Amino acid sequence: MSELQWLLALHVTGAFLFLGGGVTAAILGIAARRAARPREVALLLGLTQVALVVIALGALLTLVLGLWLVHVGGFAYGQAWVVSSLVLFTVALAAASLAGRRDRVTRELAERLAAASELPSDELRTRLRDPVSLSLAWASGAAILAILALMIWKPGA
């Protein structure tokens, strides 16, 4: 296999880790929002920490190998699809980071409530349905899908 083929295979592997971790975190978040007890919410939101490790590894591989692929593939770093992908990558990570911080506060609340009582809490329900957190998570997912479309079609290349 050529250097280009190896880079592409590893880049796609990184992208699968990035996307797979994101989907796993989203599924755990949805399950947490449907959970009835604080202990269940705390457990499900706590499990997203594992997904975050996968997301971080995938993001690093995707970014580094993607930039290397631009060089080896003979593309220009200034092409619109490359620049757009990097901007969207930054937006996706920033939105996910902000949503993650808000979810951490929700998880900590769920842990405190679980330690005190197993009764459902209106405060926890409100935090789980926080429109800002949900909007940030959806924005991150939409940016990642847009990056995927740009990587497949490479408009203008």
N, C-alpha and C positions, 0 to 999 in steps of 0.2 A: 504494500500500500504506500502511496505517496504521502508526503508531509501534509498536503492539502486534505487528503482523505482522512488521515488520522485526526487532524484538527477539526474537521467537520463532524466526525463521529463523536469526538469528545465534547465538542460544542453542543451538539444535539443531546448528548447525555446530560450535560449541565442544564440545558433547557428543560428536559424532562424532570430533573430533580427540582428545579425552580417551580415549574408548573404543578408538579405532583405535590410538592410541599404546600403550595398555595391552595390547591384543591382540598388537601387534607385539613389544613387550618380552617378553611371555609366550612367544611362539613362538620368539624368539631364545634365551630362557632354556632352553626345552625342548630346542632344537637343541644348545645348549652342553652340556647334561647328557648328551646322546647322543654327543657328539663323542669321538673316541678320543685325539687328540693335543692337548697343551697349547696349541700355536699356534692350532688351530681353536677351542678354548675361549676363548682370549684375544680372537680376532677376533670371535666371536659375542657375547661379553659386552661387548666394546667397541662393537659396533654398537647396543647398547641405549642408548647415549648420544644417538643421533639420535632414538630413540623418546622419550626423556625430554624433549627439546625440544618435541616435538609434544604430549606429555602436559601439560607445563607451560603451553603456550599454550592448549590446550583447557580445562584446569582454570581458568585465569584468565578466559577468555571465559565459560565455563559459570557460574562463581560470580558474576561481576559482572553479567552479563546476566540471570541467574536472579533475583538480588535486585531488579534493575530491573523485571523482569517481575512479580514479586510486587507491587511498588508500582503499576505501570501497570495490571495486571490486577485490581486492587481486592481482592487477598487480604491477609490479616493476617500479619505476620511471626511472630506467636505461634501460628499454626495448627500442629497436630501434624505434618502432613506436611512443612511447611517446616522446622520445628525438627529433626525426625528426619533430613531430608535433609542439613541442615548438620552435624549430629553425625556421620552416616555419611560425609559428605565429609571431615571432619576425620580420622575413623578410617581411611578409605581412604588418604589422603595420608600419615598417620603410619606406617601399616603398610608402605606401599610405600617410604617413605623408609628405614625400618629395614632392610627386605629389600634395598634398593639398596645401602646401606652394606656389608652383608655380602657382596653380590655383587661389589662393588668390590674387597674384600679377596681374593675368589676370583679375580677377573680379574688382579689384581696378581701373585698366586701363579702363575697360568697363564703370565703374561708372563715371570716369572723362570725358570720351568721351560722355557719355549720357548727362551729365550736360552741355557740351559745344555745342553739335550738335548731331543730330540723324543720321548723315551720316555714312555709313559703313566705316571701317578703315582698311587699309592694315596692320598696326601695330597690331591691335587686331586680325585680321585673322591669322597672323603669330604666335602670342602667343597661339591662340587656337589650332593650328596644331603643337605645339612644340613637336618634337619627344621624347625628354627626359621625359616630363610629361606623354605623352601617353605610353611610354615604362614602366615607373614606375607604372602607373595604371594597365597595363596589367600584369606586374610581380606580383603585389599584388593580383590580381584576380586569377592568376594561382597558387600562393602559397595557397590561401584559398581553391581552388578546390582540391589541393593535400592533404591538411589537412583533408578535408571531406572524401577523398578516404581512408586515413589512419585510420580515426575514424570508418569507416564502416567495413573495412576488417581486421584491426589490425594484420598486417603481423607479424608472429613470436610469437603471443600471445598464 
